[in-house]
Amino acid sequence: MFEKLGFKIGHSTNLEALTGCTVILCPPGTVGSCFVSGNAPGSRELELLSPEMTVSEVHAVVLTGGSAFGLASADGVMRYLEENGIGYQTPWAKVPIVPAAVVYDLNVGNPKIRPTAEDGYKACLNASVNFETGLVGAGTGTTVGKWAGFEHRMNGGFGFSIVQSDDLIVSAVAVVNSVGDVVDEDGKIIAGARVDGKFIGLEKKFRFALQRKIQFGTNTTLVCVMTNAKLSKIEAYKISKRADDGLSRAIRPSHTSYDGDVVFTLANGEIESEFEVIAELSVYVVAEAIRDAVRKSN
């Protein structure tokens, strides 16, 4: 089903340094925007996606490890797109529009090795409609359940979900690096803080949180919603904002002072569809992509 959308996803993974980056290559004419709900985001070109800005077309989105250092991977994506004649046409050159957002994984692997421009270029070469999930790409060094202290964490990962309603297709990918635990549809913890192999549990969360100092800027969940619906830039922004509810469904606690959550929405414009249907399906696939990430990574 994903191949019908026209998007391609590729990873560059460093299993020794436990970091990596992921690129989402967009079909021509893709409209994009984003919503930042986190308090400690690391990003590039996100302001360009604001609804009031002029340019609406997006050519690729980069999700990367390496904290702010990892933003260098977007340079490689821009080089790949330029070589393939893809970009926003200016009088003198085509300029690829490549927003990017980061997760902090320097506390997991080798903090001196971060995704580079070459890794971004490699991710483009690897881009396909068939891609890996789990501990790959930007999800390689991600963790969850750090509210009780880093030593109680579990793996986060890169997850995917997709759903179809009549001709409408909505999918999402997620890079999960949250302070909170990840829960299933019934609120049961499926990945999170553990002691002796057992989940600590929600009833003890606040006591543990008061006893632990969580580092600002070291936790983030990145999400990208992709659809074949026709959306304006302002509508793509509103979908991003609604889709952010999927984080609250799957992560507890979510949107903390320590998280830098970002939700992108990319629409290829193929079909007309009811906004509320797109929005509700976006919330659903975001939550499921987050759950898929931890299920594939633990």
C-alpha positions as CSV (number, residue, x, y, z in Angstrom):
1,M,0.0,0.0,0.0
2,F,2.8,2.4,0.8
3,E,4.1,2.4,-2.7
4,K,0.9,4.1,-3.9
5,L,1.9,7.3,-2.0
6,G,5.1,7.9,-4.0
7,F,7.3,8.5,-1.0
8,K,10.6,6.6,-0.5
9,I,12.4,6.1,2.8
10,G,16.0,5.3,3.3
11,H,18.3,4.8,6.3
12,S,22.0,5.1,7.1
13,T,22.8,3.1,10.2
14,N,26.0,2.9,12.2
15,L,25.7,-0.1,14.5
16,E,29.1,0.6,16.2
17,A,28.5,4.2,17.1
18,L,24.8,3.5,17.7
19,T,23.5,6.4,15.6
20,G,22.1,7.0,12.1
21,C,19.8,9.1,9.9
22,T,16.7,8.5,7.9
23,V,15.5,10.4,4.8
24,I,12.0,10.6,3.4
25,L,12.1,11.5,-0.3
26,C,8.9,13.2,-1.6
27,P,7.1,12.9,-4.9
28,P,6.8,16.1,-7.0
29,G,4.4,18.6,-5.7
30,T,4.4,17.5,-2.1
31,V,3.0,20.1,0.3
32,G,4.4,20.0,3.8
33,S,4.2,21.6,7.2
34,C,5.0,20.7,10.8
35,F,4.0,21.3,14.4
36,V,6.6,21.5,17.2
37,S,5.1,20.5,20.6
38,G,8.4,19.8,22.4
39,N,10.2,22.2,24.5
40,A,13.7,21.3,23.4
41,P,13.7,20.7,19.6
42,G,16.8,20.5,17.4
43,S,16.0,21.4,13.8
44,R,16.8,22.9,10.4
45,E,14.4,24.8,8.1
46,L,11.4,24.2,10.3
47,E,10.5,27.9,10.1
48,L,10.1,27.5,6.4
49,L,7.3,25.1,7.0
50,S,5.3,27.6,9.0
51,P,1.9,28.2,7.4
52,E,2.6,31.9,6.7
53,M,5.8,31.3,4.8
54,T,5.8,31.4,1.0
55,V,7.2,28.1,-0.1
56,S,4.9,25.1,0.4
57,E,6.6,22.3,-1.5
58,V,8.9,20.0,0.3
59,H,11.4,17.7,-1.4
60,A,12.7,15.6,1.5
61,V,12.6,15.4,5.3
62,V,15.5,14.3,7.3
63,L,15.2,12.6,10.7
64,T,18.6,12.1,12.4
65,G,20.5,11.1,15.4
66,G,23.6,12.9,16.6
67,S,21.8,15.8,18.2
68,A,22.5,19.2,16.5
69,F,25.7,17.7,14.9
70,G,23.5,15.3,13.0
71,L,21.9,18.1,11.0
72,A,24.9,17.9,8.8
73,S,23.3,14.8,7.2
74,A,20.8,17.1,5.5
75,D,23.7,18.6,3.4
76,G,24.1,15.2,1.8
77,V,20.4,15.0,1.0
78,M,20.5,18.4,-0.6
79,R,23.5,17.3,-2.7
80,Y,21.6,14.1,-3.8
81,L,18.5,16.1,-4.8
82,E,20.6,18.8,-6.6
83,E,22.3,16.1,-8.6
84,N,18.9,14.7,-9.6
85,G,17.6,18.1,-10.7
86,I,15.2,18.4,-7.7
87,G,14.5,21.6,-5.9
88,Y,12.7,24.9,-5.7
89,Q,13.3,26.8,-8.9
90,T,15.0,30.2,-8.4
91,P,16.3,32.3,-11.3
92,W,19.8,30.8,-11.0
93,A,19.4,27.4,-9.5
94,K,17.1,24.8,-8.0
95,V,17.3,24.8,-4.2
96,P,16.1,21.6,-2.5
97,I,13.8,22.2,0.5
98,V,14.9,19.8,3.1
99,P,13.7,20.4,6.7
100,A,15.3,18.2,9.3
101,A,14.9,17.4,13.0
102,V,17.2,15.5,15.5
103,V,17.1,13.1,18.4
104,Y,19.7,13.0,21.1
105,D,21.6,9.7,21.1
106,L,25.0,10.9,22.2
107,N,24.5,9.1,25.6
108,V,24.1,5.7,24.0
109,G,26.9,5.0,21.6
110,N,30.0,6.9,20.6
111,P,29.3,10.7,21.1
112,K,32.2,11.6,18.8
113,I,30.6,9.9,15.8
114,R,27.5,11.5,14.4
115,P,25.7,11.3,11.1
116,T,27.4,13.3,8.4
117,A,26.6,14.6,4.9
118,E,27.9,11.3,3.5
119,D,25.4,9.4,5.7
120,G,22.6,11.6,4.4
121,Y,23.6,10.9,0.8
122,K,23.8,7.2,1.6
123,A,20.3,7.2,3.1
124,C,19.1,8.7,-0.2
125,L,20.7,6.0,-2.2
126,N,19.0,3.4,0.1
127,A,15.6,5.0,-0.2
128,S,12.8,2.6,-1.2
129,V,9.2,1.8,-0.6
130,N,10.6,-1.3,1.2
131,F,12.5,-0.1,4.3
132,E,13.5,-1.5,7.7
133,T,12.0,-0.7,11.0
134,G,13.4,-1.1,14.5
135,L,16.9,-0.1,15.6
136,V,17.8,1.5,12.2
137,G,18.5,4.9,10.8
138,A,17.6,7.7,13.2
139,G,16.1,5.2,15.6
140,T,19.4,3.2,16.1
141,G,20.4,4.8,19.4
142,T,17.0,5.8,20.7
143,T,15.6,4.9,24.1
144,V,12.3,5.3,26.1
145,G,11.3,5.2,29.7
146,K,14.0,7.6,31.0
147,W,11.8,9.3,33.5
148,A,13.1,7.0,36.2
149,G,16.7,7.4,35.2
150,F,18.7,6.4,32.2
151,E,19.7,3.1,33.7
152,H,16.0,2.0,33.6
153,R,15.5,2.6,29.9
154,M,14.5,0.3,27.0
155,N,15.0,0.7,23.3
156,G,13.0,3.2,21.3
157,G,13.5,2.6,17.5
158,F,12.0,3.5,14.2
159,G,8.4,2.5,13.5
160,F,5.8,2.6,10.7
161,S,2.0,2.4,10.4
162,I,-0.4,2.8,7.4
163,V,-4.2,2.7,7.0
164,Q,-6.5,3.1,4.0
165,S,-10.1,4.3,4.0
166,D,-11.7,4.1,0.5
167,D,-9.1,5.9,-1.7
168,L,-7.5,7.8,1.2
169,I,-4.2,6.5,2.4
170,V,-2.5,7.9,5.6
171,S,0.8,6.5,6.9
172,A,3.3,7.6,9.6
173,V,6.8,6.9,10.6
174,A,8.2,7.6,14.1
175,V,11.6,7.9,15.8
176,V,10.9,7.3,19.4
177,N,13.3,8.7,22.0
178,S,10.9,9.7,24.8
179,V,11.2,10.4,28.5
180,G,7.9,8.5,28.9
181,D,6.9,4.9,28.6
182,V,5.1,3.6,25.5
183,V,1.7,2.1,26.1
184,D,-0.7,0.0,24.0
185,E,-4.3,0.8,23.1
186,D,-5.4,-0.3,26.6
187,G,-2.8,1.8,28.4
188,K,-0.6,-1.2,29.3
189,I,3.1,-0.5,29.2
190,I,4.9,-2.2,26.3
191,A,8.2,-0.5,26.7
192,G,9.5,1.8,29.4
193,A,11.3,2.2,32.7
194,R,12.1,-1.2,34.3
195,V,13.7,-2.5,37.5
196,D,14.9,-6.1,37.5
197,G,13.1,-6.7,34.2
198,K,9.8,-5.5,35.5
199,F,8.0,-2.3,34.5
200,I,8.0,0.2,37.4
201,G,4.5,1.3,36.5
202,L,2.5,4.5,36.4
203,E,1.6,4.5,40.1
204,K,5.3,5.0,41.1
205,K,6.1,7.4,38.3
206,F,5.9,10.7,40.2
207,R,7.9,9.4,43.2
208,F,10.7,8.3,40.9
209,A,10.6,11.5,38.8
210,L,11.1,13.6,41.9
211,Q,14.2,11.5,42.8
212,R,15.8,11.7,39.4
213,K,17.2,14.7,37.5
214,I,16.3,14.4,33.8
215,Q,18.6,16.1,31.3
216,F,16.9,18.8,29.2
217,G,17.2,18.3,25.4
218,T,18.0,14.6,25.5
219,N,14.6,13.2,24.6
220,T,12.5,13.6,21.5
221,T,9.9,11.8,19.4
222,L,10.0,12.7,15.7
223,V,7.0,11.8,13.5
224,C,6.2,12.2,9.8
225,V,2.7,11.7,8.5
226,M,2.4,11.0,4.8
227,T,-0.9,11.0,2.8
228,N,-2.2,11.0,-0.8
229,A,-4.8,13.7,0.2
230,K,-4.8,17.2,-1.2
231,L,-3.9,19.7,1.5
232,S,-3.0,23.3,1.6
233,K,0.0,24.3,3.7
234,I,-2.2,25.6,6.5
235,E,-4.2,22.3,6.4
236,A,-0.9,20.3,6.6
237,Y,0.0,22.4,9.7
238,K,-3.4,21.6,11.2
239,I,-3.0,17.9,10.5
240,S,0.4,18.0,12.1
241,K,-1.1,19.6,15.2
242,R,-3.9,17.0,15.4
243,A,-1.6,14.1,14.7
244,D,0.4,15.2,17.7
245,D,-2.4,13.7,19.8
246,G,-1.1,10.3,18.7
247,L,1.9,10.9,20.9
248,S,-0.3,11.4,23.9
249,R,-2.1,8.2,23.1
250,A,1.1,6.1,23.0
251,I,3.6,7.8,25.3
252,R,3.1,8.6,29.0
253,P,4.1,11.1,30.0
254,S,4.3,12.9,26.7
255,H,5.2,16.5,25.7
256,T,7.3,17.0,28.8
257,S,9.7,19.9,29.4
258,Y,12.5,17.4,28.5
259,D,11.1,16.4,25.1
260,G,11.6,18.1,21.7
261,D,8.8,16.5,19.8
262,V,8.2,17.4,16.1
263,V,5.4,16.2,13.8
264,F,5.7,16.7,10.0
265,T,2.9,16.2,7.5
266,L,3.5,15.6,3.8
267,A,0.7,15.5,1.3
268,N,1.1,14.5,-2.3
269,G,-2.2,16.0,-3.4
270,E,-3.7,13.1,-5.4
271,I,-7.2,13.0,-4.0
272,E,-9.8,15.2,-2.3
273,S,-10.8,14.0,1.2
274,E,-12.6,15.1,4.2
275,F,-10.3,17.0,6.6
276,E,-11.6,15.3,9.8
277,V,-11.1,11.9,8.4
278,I,-7.5,12.7,7.5
279,A,-7.0,14.1,11.0
280,E,-8.4,11.2,12.9
281,L,-6.5,8.6,10.8
282,S,-3.3,10.6,11.3
283,V,-3.7,10.4,15.1
284,Y,-4.2,6.7,14.8
285,V,-1.2,5.9,12.6
286,V,1.1,8.1,14.7
287,A,0.2,6.2,17.8
288,E,0.6,2.9,16.0
289,A,4.0,3.9,14.5
290,I,5.3,4.7,17.9
291,R,4.1,1.3,19.2
292,D,5.6,-0.5,16.2
293,A,9.0,1.1,16.9
294,V,9.3,-0.3,20.4
295,R,7.8,-3.7,19.5
296,K,10.4,-4.1,16.7
297,S,13.3,-2.9,18.9
298,N,12.9,-4.9,22.1
